[in-house]
Every structure is written in structure tokens, then in C-alpha cells.
């Protein structure tokens, strides 16, 4: 026998159902708003992060300024705490500049290690053919930190390398900015108070003219040798590098230049043939002109 509920109870349950449905319908816009707001907030934060990353990429890097000049008379402190200018470090020789900061947790040490190994391999003589300056772009670095860094890497050199021909410099923010702006070296401090920065060697001639950028965190003796040759000539890399690329190639180790005798002979032969053809055409025209002049004289006489 079916159980019959009291009428009041049925009405009460119906009322409760209507109230629940009403509350659900009333809360629905609020729930949609909350979900929509959360999605919008997530999208905005991701967009902001993307914009920040894009902005960081735009501000960090190297803008090559070949043929432009860096200010050699900017004052820095060497590793012994003495005032010194880049002109004094250069001492009338090509200058290899390594931009770093001495508390860098990683990449700067990799660059210095590669530079040390490369300086051991190049045949050019330090102090006579080139000098080196590692310059910190962190104004918080000081000569004491610079000296420790110099002892770490200059001390690894196996060849004879006068201490004065590889300086580790620190400076104030004004002079650092003037130098980095002049060479197109752009970096920024990140949220962890470390620096995001490019890596490269910048080679300038004795007058401060920017000759070459060797980008990356590892270098070969051939690259450095070519850069020093270009700096001694005072000619930016496009001209001399093009000539060297035609006449020389690297050996498999990347440590030496090998003379491309077949390529040079081939180019020389082609130039000789072209020159000989021009000579024959010029000679033929000269003979024709001489005959015409001779015929004109005979007709006049």
C-alpha cells in the first residue's frame, strides 16, 4: 500500500525545491562572473609575463657598432685599486675587451675559461700585439673581487703573459654605462638581483675603433688571431675577414689558418686571363686607331 505524505509536508518539499532552484538561478551569474574573472586574470598574467620576457629580450643583447669608437679615457679601477683608463690598458695596442661581472654564477666564468685557453694558443705576443681588459658592468664589484678573479684566470695561463697586459677593471655606473652604450652591449638586472646579459669579446684598435665582435661563450685562436690582425690594421672585420676567408681556411682543430693554395692559384689564374683579354682588346683598338691615323695622313698628303 502506497504511503501518502501529509499535504503540508508535500507543500514544504515543493517550496524547498523552488527556493533551491531560485538560489541556483540567482547564483549562476555570480559564478559565471567569478569563472570569467579568473580566466581573464590568468590570461592577463600570462600576457604580462610574455610582455616582460619580450621586453627583457629587447633590452638584452648586442647592437654591433663596427667602425664606431669607444671612449678610451673613461676612468676605472684596476685589480690593485689604482685609477686607470682604457687608453692606458691598451697602451697603443689593439685591446680585447671582455664584459663580465665578478659574482656571476655561471656564464662569465665559462667565457673567462675559454678566453684563458685561447690566449694560451694565439701566436701573437701580449703587450706587443694586443692587451686584454675584463671589465665588470656591476658597479657593486670592487678591486678586491677583481683581484681574486684575476688570480683565478690569469694564474691559469701557461705562457708568459705580463700581469699589466690583462687588467680586471671595476667602475662606477656612469662610466660603465658610457662604455656599454658605446659598444652596444645591453644587459639588465633580473628579479633575483643577478644580471641577464650577452657574451662576447669586443676588439678595438689602439684608437678605440670597434673592429670585431666575437660572440658566444667559447672562442678559437683563429678567431682571435684574425681579430688582432684586423685591429692592427685598423680595419673593421668585413674587409680583412673577406680577404682572409678567400686566402685561408681553418684546420680541423680551429687553432691555425691554412693557406688555400689551390683557391688562390685559381683566382690568380682567372684574374690573369681576364687581364690578358683586356690587354689584347686594348692592343687591338690601339693598332686600329694607329691605322686610321695613318690613312688620314695619306689622304691629306
Phi and psi restraints in degrees (value plus and minus 20) as a CYANA .aco file:
   2 UNK   PHI     -86.5   -46.5
   2 UNK   PSI     120.3   160.3
   3 UNK   PHI    -103.5   -63.5
   3 UNK   PSI     110.0   150.0
   4 UNK   PHI    -122.9   -82.9
   4 UNK   PSI     103.0   143.0
   5 UNK   PHI     -99.9   -59.9
   5 UNK   PSI     127.5   167.5
   6 UNK   PHI     -81.4   -41.4
   6 UNK   PSI     126.7   166.7
   7 UNK   PHI     -80.9   -40.9
   7 UNK   PSI     -57.0   -17.0
   8 UNK   PHI     -85.1   -45.1
   8 UNK   PSI     -58.4   -18.4
   9 UNK   PHI     -86.9   -46.9
   9 UNK   PSI     -61.9   -21.9
  10 UNK   PHI     -80.7   -40.7
  10 UNK   PSI     -66.0   -26.0
  11 UNK   PHI     -82.3   -42.3
  11 UNK   PSI     -57.3   -17.3
  12 UNK   PHI     -85.3   -45.3
  12 UNK   PSI     -62.0   -22.0
  13 UNK   PHI     -86.7   -46.7
  13 UNK   PSI     -59.1   -19.1
  14 UNK   PHI     -83.6   -43.6
  14 UNK   PSI     -60.3   -20.3
  15 UNK   PHI     -84.5   -44.5
  15 UNK   PSI     -62.4   -22.4
  16 UNK   PHI     -82.0   -42.0
  16 UNK   PSI     -58.9   -18.9
  17 UNK   PHI     -84.4   -44.4
  17 UNK   PSI     -63.3   -23.3
  18 UNK   PHI     -84.5   -44.5
  18 UNK   PSI     -58.5   -18.5
  19 UNK   PHI     -85.1   -45.1
  19 UNK   PSI     -64.2   -24.2
  20 UNK   PHI     -81.4   -41.4
  20 UNK   PSI     -63.7   -23.7
  21 UNK   PHI     -83.8   -43.8
  21 UNK   PSI     -61.4   -21.4
  22 UNK   PHI     -83.0   -43.0
  22 UNK   PSI     -64.4   -24.4
  23 UNK   PHI     -84.4   -44.4
  23 UNK   PSI     -58.4   -18.4
  24 UNK   PHI     -83.5   -43.5
  24 UNK   PSI     -64.9   -24.9
  25 UNK   PHI     -85.8   -45.8
  25 UNK   PSI     -58.0   -18.0
  26 UNK   PHI     -90.4   -50.4
  26 UNK   PSI     -54.6   -14.6
  27 UNK   PHI    -100.4   -60.4
  27 UNK   PSI     -36.1     3.9
  28 UNK   PHI     -78.0   -38.0
  28 UNK   PSI     -68.4   -28.4
  29 UNK   PHI     -79.7   -39.7
  29 UNK   PSI     -57.6   -17.6
  30 UNK   PHI     -84.5   -44.5
  30 UNK   PSI     -61.6   -21.6
  31 UNK   PHI     -85.1   -45.1
  31 UNK   PSI     -63.0   -23.0
  32 UNK   PHI     -80.3   -40.3
  32 UNK   PSI     -61.1   -21.1
  33 UNK   PHI     -83.3   -43.3
  33 UNK   PSI     -63.6   -23.6
  34 UNK   PHI     -83.2   -43.2
  34 UNK   PSI     -66.2   -26.2
  35 UNK   PHI     -82.8   -42.8
  35 UNK   PSI     -65.0   -25.0
  36 UNK   PHI     -81.9   -41.9
  36 UNK   PSI     -61.5   -21.5
  37 UNK   PHI     -84.2   -44.2
  37 UNK   PSI     -60.3   -20.3
  38 UNK   PHI     -83.9   -43.9
  38 UNK   PSI     -63.5   -23.5
  39 UNK   PHI     -82.6   -42.6
  39 UNK   PSI     -64.0   -24.0
  40 UNK   PHI     -82.4   -42.4
  40 UNK   PSI     -62.0   -22.0
  41 UNK   PHI     -83.2   -43.2
  41 UNK   PSI     -62.6   -22.6
  42 UNK   PHI     -83.0   -43.0
  42 UNK   PSI     -64.7   -24.7
  43 UNK   PHI     -82.7   -42.7
  43 UNK   PSI     -63.4   -23.4
  44 UNK   PHI     -84.0   -44.0
  44 UNK   PSI     -62.0   -22.0
  45 UNK   PHI     -85.7   -45.7
  45 UNK   PSI     -61.1   -21.1
  46 UNK   PHI     -85.6   -45.6
  46 UNK   PSI     -59.7   -19.7
  47 UNK   PHI     -83.8   -43.8
  47 UNK   PSI     -60.8   -20.8
  48 UNK   PHI     -85.1   -45.1
  48 UNK   PSI     -60.0   -20.0
  49 UNK   PHI     -84.5   -44.5
  49 UNK   PSI     -60.2   -20.2
  50 UNK   PHI     -85.0   -45.0
  50 UNK   PSI     -61.9   -21.9
  51 UNK   PHI     -83.6   -43.6
  51 UNK   PSI     -59.7   -19.7
  52 UNK   PHI     -85.1   -45.1
  52 UNK   PSI     -62.5   -22.5
  53 UNK   PHI     -84.2   -44.2
  53 UNK   PSI     -61.8   -21.8
  54 UNK   PHI     -83.7   -43.7
  54 UNK   PSI     -61.3   -21.3
  55 UNK   PHI     -84.1   -44.1
  55 UNK   PSI     -59.3   -19.3
  56 UNK   PHI     -82.8   -42.8
  56 UNK   PSI     -64.8   -24.8
  57 UNK   PHI     -81.2   -41.2
  57 UNK   PSI     -57.7   -17.7
  58 UNK   PHI     -88.8   -48.8
  58 UNK   PSI     -52.0   -12.0
  59 UNK   PHI    -108.5   -68.5
  59 UNK   PSI     -35.8     4.2
  60 UNK   PHI    -130.7   -90.7
  60 UNK   PSI     108.8   148.8
  61 UNK   PHI     131.7   171.7
  61 UNK   PSI    -189.2  -149.2
  62 UNK   PHI    -143.7  -103.7
  62 UNK   PSI     105.4   145.4
  63 UNK   PHI    -124.3   -84.3
  63 UNK   PSI      85.0   125.0
  64 UNK   PHI     -84.0   -44.0
  64 UNK   PSI     114.1   154.1
  65 UNK   PHI    -148.8  -108.8
  65 UNK   PSI      33.5    73.5
  66 UNK   PHI     -78.5   -38.5
  66 UNK   PSI     115.1   155.1
  67 UNK   PHI      67.3   107.3
  67 UNK   PSI     -33.5     6.5
  68 UNK   PHI    -103.1   -63.1
  68 UNK   PSI     150.7   190.7
  69 UNK   PHI    -136.3   -96.3
  69 UNK   PSI     122.6   162.6
  70 UNK   PHI    -116.9   -76.9
  70 UNK   PSI     131.2   171.2
  71 UNK   PHI     -96.7   -56.7
  71 UNK   PSI      85.6   125.6
  72 UNK   PHI     -93.8   -53.8
  72 UNK   PSI     -34.7     5.3
  73 UNK   PHI    -115.4   -75.4
  73 UNK   PSI      -8.8    31.2
  74 UNK   PHI     -85.4   -45.4
  74 UNK   PSI     121.2   161.2
  75 UNK   PHI    -116.4   -76.4
  75 UNK   PSI     114.0   154.0
  76 UNK   PHI    -151.1  -111.1
  76 UNK   PSI     158.4   198.4
  77 UNK   PHI    -129.7   -89.7
  77 UNK   PSI     114.6   154.6
  78 UNK   PHI    -103.1   -63.1
  78 UNK   PSI    -198.1  -158.1
  79 UNK   PHI     -86.0   -46.0
  79 UNK   PSI     -34.3     5.7
  80 UNK   PHI    -117.4   -77.4
  80 UNK   PSI     -17.9    22.1
  81 UNK   PHI      67.2   107.2
  81 UNK   PSI     -10.7    29.3
  82 UNK   PHI    -109.3   -69.3
  82 UNK   PSI     124.6   164.6
  83 UNK   PHI     -86.7   -46.7
  83 UNK   PSI     117.6   157.6
  84 UNK   PHI    -175.6  -135.6
  84 UNK   PSI     128.7   168.7
  85 UNK   PHI    -128.3   -88.3
  85 UNK   PSI     142.6   182.6
  86 UNK   PHI     -84.3   -44.3
  86 UNK   PSI     -49.3    -9.3
  87 UNK   PHI     -84.0   -44.0
  87 UNK   PSI     -59.6   -19.6
  88 UNK   PHI     -89.0   -49.0
  88 UNK   PSI     -57.0   -17.0
  89 UNK   PHI     -85.4   -45.4
  89 UNK   PSI     -63.9   -23.9
  90 UNK   PHI     -83.6   -43.6
  90 UNK   PSI     -61.5   -21.5
  91 UNK   PHI      33.3    73.3
  91 UNK   PSI      19.8    59.8
  92 UNK   PHI      56.9    96.9
  92 UNK   PSI      -4.5    35.5
  93 UNK   PHI    -141.7  -101.7
  93 UNK   PSI     142.6   182.6
  94 UNK   PHI     -77.0   -37.0
  94 UNK   PSI     122.5   162.5
  95 UNK   PHI    -138.9   -98.9
  95 UNK   PSI     107.1   147.1
  96 UNK   PHI    -117.5   -77.5
  96 UNK   PSI     100.1   140.1
  97 UNK   PHI    -130.6   -90.6
  97 UNK   PSI     107.7   147.7
  98 UNK   PHI    -134.8   -94.8
  98 UNK   PSI      93.8   133.8
  99 UNK   PHI    -108.6   -68.6
  99 UNK   PSI     108.9   148.9
 100 UNK   PHI    -174.3  -134.3
 100 UNK   PSI    -198.2  -158.2
 101 UNK   PHI    -159.5  -119.5
 101 UNK   PSI     122.6   162.6
 102 UNK   PHI     -99.5   -59.5
 102 UNK   PSI     -30.9     9.1
 103 UNK   PHI    -123.7   -83.7
 103 UNK   PSI      -5.9    34.1
 104 UNK   PHI     -78.7   -38.7
 104 UNK   PSI     111.4   151.4
 105 UNK   PHI    -100.9   -60.9
 105 UNK   PSI     -24.9    15.1
 106 UNK   PHI    -176.6  -136.6
 106 UNK   PSI     -99.3   -59.3
 107 UNK   PHI     -83.3   -43.3
 107 UNK   PSI     -52.9   -12.9
 108 UNK   PHI     -83.7   -43.7
 108 UNK   PSI     -58.5   -18.5
 109 UNK   PHI     -87.3   -47.3
 109 UNK   PSI     -56.4   -16.4
 110 UNK   PHI     -83.3   -43.3
 110 UNK   PSI     -61.0   -21.0
 111 UNK   PHI     -84.1   -44.1
 111 UNK   PSI     -65.7   -25.7
 112 UNK   PHI     -84.1   -44.1
 112 UNK   PSI     -58.8   -18.8
 113 UNK   PHI     -84.7   -44.7
 113 UNK   PSI     -63.0   -23.0
 114 UNK   PHI     -86.6   -46.6
 114 UNK   PSI     -61.4   -21.4
 115 UNK   PHI     -81.9   -41.9
 115 UNK   PSI     -62.0   -22.0
 116 UNK   PHI     -80.3   -40.3
 116 UNK   PSI     -66.8   -26.8
 117 UNK   PHI     -83.6   -43.6
 117 UNK   PSI     -57.6   -17.6
 118 UNK   PHI     -90.7   -50.7
 118 UNK   PSI     -60.2   -20.2
 119 UNK   PHI     -82.4   -42.4
 119 UNK   PSI     -49.6    -9.6
 120 UNK   PHI     -88.8   -48.8
 120 UNK   PSI     -45.9    -5.9
 121 UNK   PHI    -116.1   -76.1
 121 UNK   PSI     -46.4    -6.4
 122 UNK   PHI     -89.1   -49.1
 122 UNK   PSI     125.7   165.7
 123 UNK   PHI    -102.5   -62.5
 123 UNK   PSI     -38.5     1.5
 124 UNK   PHI     -85.4   -45.4
 124 UNK   PSI     132.5   172.5
 125 UNK   PHI    -117.0   -77.0
 125 UNK   PSI     103.8   143.8
 126 UNK   PHI     -83.6   -43.6
 126 UNK   PSI     119.3   159.3
 127 UNK   PHI      70.2   110.2
 127 UNK   PSI     -47.7    -7.7
 128 UNK   PHI    -124.3   -84.3
 128 UNK   PSI     -63.2   -23.2
 129 UNK   PHI    -124.0   -84.0
 129 UNK   PSI     -42.0    -2.0
 130 UNK   PHI    -187.0  -147.0
 130 UNK   PSI     144.3   184.3
 131 UNK   PHI    -154.9  -114.9
 131 UNK   PSI     148.2   188.2
 132 UNK   PHI    -150.1  -110.1
 132 UNK   PSI     122.1   162.1
 133 UNK   PHI    -155.0  -115.0
 133 UNK   PSI      99.6   139.6
 134 UNK   PHI    -115.0   -75.0
 134 UNK   PSI     100.3   140.3
 135 UNK   PHI    -136.5   -96.5
 135 UNK   PSI     105.3   145.3
 136 UNK   PHI    -101.3   -61.3
 136 UNK   PSI     114.1   154.1
 137 UNK   PHI    -117.9   -77.9
 137 UNK   PSI      -8.8    31.2
 138 UNK   PHI    -121.4   -81.4
 138 UNK   PSI      92.0   132.0
 139 UNK   PHI     -82.0   -42.0
 139 UNK   PSI     -37.2     2.8
 140 UNK   PHI     -97.5   -57.5
 140 UNK   PSI     -37.9     2.1
 141 UNK   PHI     -87.8   -47.8
 141 UNK   PSI     130.8   170.8
 142 UNK   PHI    -155.1  -115.1
 142 UNK   PSI     149.2   189.2
 143 UNK   PHI     -77.1   -37.1
 143 UNK   PSI     -53.7   -13.7
 144 UNK   PHI     -83.4   -43.4
 144 UNK   PSI     -63.4   -23.4
 145 UNK   PHI     -86.5   -46.5
 145 UNK   PSI     -59.5   -19.5
 146 UNK   PHI     -82.5   -42.5
 146 UNK   PSI     -59.8   -19.8
 147 UNK   PHI     -84.2   -44.2
 147 UNK   PSI     -61.8   -21.8
 148 UNK   PHI     -82.0   -42.0
 148 UNK   PSI     -61.0   -21.0
 149 UNK   PHI     -87.0   -47.0
 149 UNK   PSI     -58.3   -18.3
 150 UNK   PHI     -85.1   -45.1
 150 UNK   PSI     -64.4   -24.4
 151 UNK   PHI     -80.5   -40.5
 151 UNK   PSI     -53.3   -13.3
 152 UNK   PHI     -89.1   -49.1
 152 UNK   PSI     -61.8   -21.8
 153 UNK   PHI    -125.2   -85.2
 153 UNK   PSI     -65.2   -25.2
 154 UNK   PHI     -79.9   -39.9
 154 UNK   PSI     -53.6   -13.6
 155 UNK   PHI     -87.7   -47.7
 155 UNK   PSI     -36.3     3.7
 156 UNK   PHI    -103.5   -63.5
 156 UNK   PSI     -35.2     4.8
 157 UNK   PHI     -81.9   -41.9
 157 UNK   PSI     114.6   154.6
 158 UNK   PHI    -110.4   -70.4
 158 UNK   PSI     -45.4    -5.4
 159 UNK   PHI    -107.4   -67.4
 159 UNK   PSI     148.7   188.7
 160 UNK   PHI     -92.6   -52.6
 160 UNK   PSI     102.4   142.4
 161 UNK   PHI    -165.3  -125.3
 161 UNK   PSI      83.0   123.0
 162 UNK   PHI     -74.5   -34.5
 162 UNK   PSI     117.2   157.2
 163 UNK   PHI     -79.6   -39.6
 163 UNK   PSI     -54.2   -14.2
 164 UNK   PHI     -93.1   -53.1
 164 UNK   PSI     -30.7     9.3
 165 UNK   PHI    -114.9   -74.9
 165 UNK   PSI     -18.2    21.8
 166 UNK   PHI    -159.2  -119.2
 166 UNK   PSI      82.4   122.4
 167 UNK   PHI    -121.0   -81.0
 167 UNK   PSI     126.1   166.1
 168 UNK   PHI    -133.5   -93.5
 168 UNK   PSI      91.8   131.8
 169 UNK   PHI    -129.1   -89.1
 169 UNK   PSI     130.7   170.7
 170 UNK   PHI    -150.6  -110.6
 170 UNK   PSI     140.5   180.5
 171 UNK   PHI    -181.4  -141.4
 171 UNK   PSI     158.3   198.3
 172 UNK   PHI    -105.8   -65.8
 172 UNK   PSI     147.0   187.0
 173 UNK   PHI     -82.9   -42.9
 173 UNK   PSI     -52.4   -12.4
 174 UNK   PHI     -85.6   -45.6
 174 UNK   PSI     -69.8   -29.8
 175 UNK   PHI     -89.6   -49.6
 175 UNK   PSI     -55.1   -15.1
 176 UNK   PHI     -82.1   -42.1
 176 UNK   PSI     -65.0   -25.0
 177 UNK   PHI     -83.6   -43.6
 177 UNK   PSI     -60.9   -20.9
 178 UNK   PHI     -82.0   -42.0
 178 UNK   PSI     -59.7   -19.7
 179 UNK   PHI     -90.7   -50.7
 179 UNK   PSI     -69.6   -29.6
 180 UNK   PHI     -86.5   -46.5
 180 UNK   PSI     -55.8   -15.8
 181 UNK   PHI     -85.1   -45.1
 181 UNK   PSI     -60.5   -20.5
 182 UNK   PHI     -85.7   -45.7
 182 UNK   PSI     -53.2   -13.2
 183 UNK   PHI    -117.6   -77.6
 183 UNK   PSI     -20.2    19.8
 184 UNK   PHI      51.9    91.9
 184 UNK   PSI      12.8    52.8
 185 UNK   PHI    -124.0   -84.0
 185 UNK   PSI      90.0   130.0
 186 UNK   PHI    -136.7   -96.7
 186 UNK   PSI     114.5   154.5
 187 UNK   PHI    -166.0  -126.0
 187 UNK   PSI     150.7   190.7
 188 UNK   PHI    -175.1  -135.1
 188 UNK   PSI     135.4   175.4
 189 UNK   PHI    -105.9   -65.9
 189 UNK   PSI     114.9   154.9
 190 UNK   PHI    -111.8   -71.8
 190 UNK   PSI    -195.4  -155.4
 191 UNK   PHI     -88.4   -48.4
 191 UNK   PSI     -37.9     2.1
 192 UNK   PHI    -115.5   -75.5
 192 UNK   PSI      -6.3    33.7
 193 UNK   PHI      44.6    84.6
 193 UNK   PSI       1.5    41.5
 194 UNK   PHI    -122.5   -82.5
 194 UNK   PSI     153.6   193.6
 195 UNK   PHI    -127.9   -87.9
 195 UNK   PSI     116.6   156.6
 196 UNK   PHI    -117.6   -77.6
 196 UNK   PSI     103.9   143.9
 197 UNK   PHI    -174.6  -134.6
 197 UNK   PSI     136.9   176.9
 198 UNK   PHI    -100.1   -60.1
 198 UNK   PSI     151.8   191.8
 199 UNK   PHI    -149.1  -109.1
 199 UNK   PSI     113.5   153.5
 200 UNK   PHI    -193.1  -153.1
 200 UNK   PSI     137.0   177.0
 201 UNK   PHI    -119.1   -79.1
 201 UNK   PSI     115.8   155.8
 202 UNK   PHI    -134.2   -94.2
 202 UNK   PSI     101.0   141.0
 203 UNK   PHI    -127.1   -87.1
 203 UNK   PSI     107.3   147.3
 204 UNK   PHI    -142.5  -102.5
 204 UNK   PSI     136.7   176.7
 205 UNK   PHI    -103.9   -63.9
 205 UNK   PSI    -195.5  -155.5
 206 UNK   PHI     -83.1   -43.1
 206 UNK   PSI     -40.3    -0.3
 207 UNK   PHI    -117.2   -77.2
 207 UNK   PSI     -18.0    22.0
 208 UNK   PHI      70.9   110.9
 208 UNK   PSI     -13.4    26.6
 209 UNK   PHI     -92.8   -52.8
 209 UNK   PSI     111.3   151.3
 210 UNK   PHI     -94.8   -54.8
 210 UNK   PSI      99.8   139.8
 211 UNK   PHI    -122.3   -82.3
 211 UNK   PSI     -61.5   -21.5
 212 UNK   PHI    -177.3  -137.3
 212 UNK   PSI     129.2   169.2
 213 UNK   PHI    -132.9   -92.9
 213 UNK   PSI     105.1   145.1
 214 UNK   PHI    -127.5   -87.5
 214 UNK   PSI      80.5   120.5
 215 UNK   PHI    -105.7   -65.7
 215 UNK   PSI     137.4   177.4
 216 UNK   PHI      91.0   131.0
 216 UNK   PSI    -193.4  -153.4
 217 UNK   PHI    -135.4   -95.4
 217 UNK   PSI     -10.1    29.9
 218 UNK   PHI    -163.4  -123.4
 218 UNK   PSI     127.1   167.1
 219 UNK   PHI    -156.6  -116.6
 219 UNK   PSI     135.0   175.0
 220 UNK   PHI    -132.6   -92.6
 220 UNK   PSI     133.1   173.1
 221 UNK   PHI     -77.8   -37.8
 221 UNK   PSI     -53.3   -13.3
 222 UNK   PHI     -83.7   -43.7
 222 UNK   PSI     -65.3   -25.3
 223 UNK   PHI     -79.8   -39.8
 223 UNK   PSI     -64.4   -24.4
 224 UNK   PHI     -89.6   -49.6
 224 UNK   PSI     -58.9   -18.9
 225 UNK   PHI     -81.7   -41.7
 225 UNK   PSI     -66.2   -26.2
 226 UNK   PHI     -82.8   -42.8
 226 UNK   PSI     -59.9   -19.9
 227 UNK   PHI     -84.1   -44.1
 227 UNK   PSI     -60.8   -20.8
 228 UNK   PHI     -86.0   -46.0
 228 UNK   PSI     -61.2   -21.2
 229 UNK   PHI     -79.9   -39.9
 229 UNK   PSI     -64.0   -24.0
 230 UNK   PHI     -84.8   -44.8
 230 UNK   PSI     -60.3   -20.3
 231 UNK   PHI     -87.9   -47.9
 231 UNK   PSI     -56.2   -16.2
 232 UNK   PHI     -86.4   -46.4
 232 UNK   PSI     -52.7   -12.7
 233 UNK   PHI    -102.4   -62.4
 233 UNK   PSI     -34.8     5.2
 234 UNK   PHI      52.1    92.1
 234 UNK   PSI       4.4    44.4
 235 UNK   PHI    -136.6   -96.6
 235 UNK   PSI     105.2   145.2
 236 UNK   PHI     -77.2   -37.2
 236 UNK   PSI     141.0   181.0
 237 UNK   PHI     -80.3   -40.3
 237 UNK   PSI     -49.4    -9.4
 238 UNK   PHI     -79.5   -39.5
 238 UNK   PSI     -58.8   -18.8
 239 UNK   PHI     -96.1   -56.1
 239 UNK   PSI     -80.2   -40.2
 240 UNK   PHI     -87.3   -47.3
 240 UNK   PSI     -58.1   -18.1
 241 UNK   PHI     -80.5   -40.5
 241 UNK   PSI     -57.4   -17.4
 242 UNK   PHI     -84.0   -44.0
 242 UNK   PSI     -62.5   -22.5
 243 UNK   PHI     -85.5   -45.5
 243 UNK   PSI     -65.6   -25.6
 244 UNK   PHI     -84.7   -44.7
 244 UNK   PSI     -57.5   -17.5
 245 UNK   PHI     -83.5   -43.5
 245 UNK   PSI     -51.8   -11.8
 246 UNK   PHI     -94.5   -54.5
 246 UNK   PSI     -63.0   -23.0
 247 UNK   PHI    -109.1   -69.1
 247 UNK   PSI     -41.1    -1.1
 248 UNK   PHI    -152.8  -112.8
 248 UNK   PSI     137.4   177.4
 249 UNK   PHI    -155.9  -115.9
 249 UNK   PSI     144.8   184.8
 250 UNK   PHI    -105.3   -65.3
 250 UNK   PSI     126.2   166.2
 251 UNK   PHI     -95.1   -55.1
 251 UNK   PSI     146.1   186.1
 252 UNK   PHI     -75.4   -35.4
 252 UNK   PSI     -49.5    -9.5
 253 UNK   PHI     -98.0   -58.0
 253 UNK   PSI     -37.7     2.3
 254 UNK   PHI      58.4    98.4
 254 UNK   PSI     -10.6    29.4
 255 UNK   PHI    -113.8   -73.8
 255 UNK   PSI     -40.5    -0.5
 256 UNK   PHI    -156.3  -116.3
 256 UNK   PSI     139.6   179.6
 257 UNK   PHI    -116.9   -76.9
 257 UNK   PSI     115.0   155.0
 258 UNK   PHI    -132.5   -92.5
 258 UNK   PSI     110.5   150.5
 259 UNK   PHI     -90.0   -50.0
 259 UNK   PSI     105.1   145.1
 260 UNK   PHI    -104.9   -64.9
 260 UNK   PSI      59.4    99.4
 261 UNK   PHI     -83.7   -43.7
 261 UNK   PSI     -61.6   -21.6
 262 UNK   PHI     -85.6   -45.6
 262 UNK   PSI     -61.9   -21.9
 263 UNK   PHI     -86.6   -46.6
 263 UNK   PSI     -61.6   -21.6
 264 UNK   PHI     -86.9   -46.9
 264 UNK   PSI     -62.5   -22.5
 265 UNK   PHI     -82.7   -42.7
 265 UNK   PSI     -61.6   -21.6
 266 UNK   PHI     -82.1   -42.1
 266 UNK   PSI     -65.5   -25.5
 267 UNK   PHI     -84.7   -44.7
 267 UNK   PSI     -61.3   -21.3
 268 UNK   PHI     -82.5   -42.5
 268 UNK   PSI     -61.3   -21.3
 269 UNK   PHI     -84.2   -44.2
 269 UNK   PSI     -63.2   -23.2
 270 UNK   PHI     -82.4   -42.4
 270 UNK   PSI     -62.3   -22.3
 271 UNK   PHI     -85.3   -45.3
 271 UNK   PSI     -56.6   -16.6
 272 UNK   PHI     -84.7   -44.7
 272 UNK   PSI     -63.3   -23.3
 273 UNK   PHI     -83.7   -43.7
 273 UNK   PSI     -64.9   -24.9
 274 UNK   PHI     -81.9   -41.9
 274 UNK   PSI     -63.6   -23.6
 275 UNK   PHI     -83.2   -43.2
 275 UNK   PSI     -58.7   -18.7
 276 UNK   PHI     -86.7   -46.7
 276 UNK   PSI     -60.2   -20.2
 277 UNK   PHI     -84.3   -44.3
 277 UNK   PSI     -63.1   -23.1
 278 UNK   PHI     -81.5   -41.5
 278 UNK   PSI     -60.8   -20.8
 279 UNK   PHI     -82.0   -42.0
 279 UNK   PSI     -63.5   -23.5
 280 UNK   PHI     -84.4   -44.4
 280 UNK   PSI     -62.2   -22.2
 281 UNK   PHI     -84.8   -44.8
 281 UNK   PSI     -61.3   -21.3
 282 UNK   PHI     -85.3   -45.3
 282 UNK   PSI     -61.7   -21.7
 283 UNK   PHI     -83.2   -43.2
 283 UNK   PSI     -62.6   -22.6
 284 UNK   PHI     -82.6   -42.6
 284 UNK   PSI     -63.2   -23.2
 285 UNK   PHI     -85.6   -45.6
 285 UNK   PSI     -57.4   -17.4
 286 UNK   PHI     -84.6   -44.6
 286 UNK   PSI     -62.9   -22.9
 287 UNK   PHI     -84.8   -44.8
 287 UNK   PSI     -61.3   -21.3
 288 UNK   PHI     -83.3   -43.3
 288 UNK   PSI     -62.4   -22.4
 289 UNK   PHI     -83.9   -43.9
 289 UNK   PSI     -59.0   -19.0
 290 UNK   PHI     -84.5   -44.5
 290 UNK   PSI     -60.9   -20.9
 291 UNK   PHI     -84.9   -44.9
 291 UNK   PSI     -60.8   -20.8
 292 UNK   PHI     -82.5   -42.5
 292 UNK   PSI     -61.8   -21.8
 293 UNK   PHI     -83.6   -43.6
 293 UNK   PSI     -60.0   -20.0
 294 UNK   PHI     -86.0   -46.0
 294 UNK   PSI     -61.6   -21.6
 295 UNK   PHI     -84.9   -44.9
 295 UNK   PSI     -58.5   -18.5
 296 UNK   PHI     -84.2   -44.2
 296 UNK   PSI     -59.9   -19.9
 297 UNK   PHI     -85.5   -45.5
 297 UNK   PSI     -61.5   -21.5
 298 UNK   PHI     -83.3   -43.3
 298 UNK   PSI     -59.6   -19.6
 299 UNK   PHI     -87.5   -47.5
 299 UNK   PSI     -55.7   -15.7
 300 UNK   PHI     -89.8   -49.8
 300 UNK   PSI     -54.7   -14.7
